[in-house]
Amino acid sequence: MSSFDTLASVTSRISINIEKVIEGKPDVVRTAVTVLLAEGHLLIEDVPGVGKTMLSKALARSIDGTVKRIQFTPDLLPSDVTGVSIYNRDTRQFEFRPGGVFANVVVGDEINRASPKTQSALLECMEERQVTVDGTTYELQPPFMVIATQNPIEMEGTYPLPEAQRDRFMARVSMGYPLPRAELAMLDSHSAANPLDDLEPVADAAEIAKLIDIVHSVHVSEPVKQYAIDITSATRRSPELRLGASPRASLHLVRAARAHAALETRDYVIPDDLQTLAVPVLAHRLITGLEAQMGGRSAEQIVTSLLRSIPVPEPVSSSDRAG
């Protein structure tokens, strides 16, 4: 069995496990697994009650790593997230008490109910996978993934995520309401007991680390890299957008495309991978202009229309990939 067949087998187990509690949302589950393999962080946005926290917990429980949940509230302090140094009278020294981010999977529930100051406590750990408290830096053990849920900003008691915070999430997904058939099945399976209680791990942190190494080996040709740059550059030039995609967005798009290709058991990225991921990877980072807002144009719609206007590179031959 090749390394890519092994990756497909393990990720299939994870997806099937998650779908035991999240029914009728295979695309959302696949995006979550893609972000995990790409070493990114996932933002799940939607109205309350559609399974955002359930999805994040199901993914966390499917991986036999350490999991911590942080309930973001208006009175949550940055030290609750990162940790704090406490003076020990017996030893007469300061001791570091780790915060909620010290885990393989960190579930940040309703992240936009906390103040921007507390939200910003996640910036360093999400980008550099480390935490600095009182001048001392503490490394976060891989794999490390933040899965945050948030309610739409129109909801009462929410704060908008700072642009720098949104830019650190590799992708954003929306759950959407379930199909009537899936909702009916949910009434049968969820009403008697919580299905998360019976969810067993189907992979461990060491396995996920090996899969991430496989994703690193996926080849990205120069034309495909240029295509990724063309997509993000188009958002910066668009008159409909007040803020385009950052260079970090280009990096995240290529990294996610590598993971998507690996899930398709390919050792190379094709333009279709970028097209599939462009909306979930880019849309949440963009700020629409006044004219687009008045016209009811969302960032997702703008990205989709930009993709249609960008020339797609020619297919790359196997000899070119080998070179």
Steps between C-alpha positions, in 0.01 A plus 500: 500500500640839398528790741212677325280189530583495872402868525172434321424206731564692824315815389206288383475352852508850650232630262271202558544542875405869487202428278358277772403820684497754212259362244455627145805735496775307317649814337536675836662191653740467206607864531564451873721196430681691223584783741625249758741344248614843379594602857246779495225627726129483430230761557141370509241775465124469510192566706465325840381142514617361165785284635809725494626384840395142424716497186803641680466254789446205263820582310690543826374168642579313178868575559640343813692812598455751778189716466402815688191712466493874570160663539551857384297746709516879547685459833760250370856627555801452267675309781213248500599419142880507512574425866638698792802504731403451864727557799554187707562594865656164580766509228509882489495484122253576226338195344335497160143369487417411138183645348246342269718515187734228625343208313512332159149619417364819657126556467421870532126522547325823392833677457338832405322533835833590664657844476750570217779511763427143606454385140844640423654270761475227236705686238847380599404139567308464172780638283818397682370206704645642819389709797701776667410587859709737714788485253516118492403312184325161520476274194167341403528132410403393146255430360333822611166623367255765613137436407297808582126551471334836466152638457424751223602852600137612483425286805469674835807509726764435234822684413645498147817294467802725429632472144831358629306229686288402198810485282650229721211261438579293192137446409148587604200273456131549566295208626163604357173344605480121457282340236162385638606136469822563694313704763252216545786253546654740752180496708527122523873482576547809719184509709574197720873568560789712385664315207836657590506281811537189283752648255832316518834626361590353160848660469764639732728803500797299368296378203385854420863620512594231243210604274614863520847389384337327201317822413833688508624271218221604260648686202383847396616607154605856422192567278269385783684720750460792260129417466465525879671840492273610212192411709609692810631793294162529329333556839741789569411669170125442519302826528236308695740427787637742757749244630646224282676177588837518680821314406413266790180417311706394196707273723191351664336442160799300374536305825131411500522401131784261586281333763204487259717333235627245753141416596441428130808267514694731268861600561459828311265800513276594207307826443175325602637467855547876523158570350329265746664668800506865387170596665550332842864614518464859374148634557519552878814716465342746255310820579243605241468859389195717553375453145517120527323511836220715361470262207475200732822346367675274752872428511424141396320619186783740414765225531290269281466765229872583515587132445307506172709793376847354574670288231557141612852361441553217255527145640852406608656184360637225724855575381460865604376390844799273542731786415 
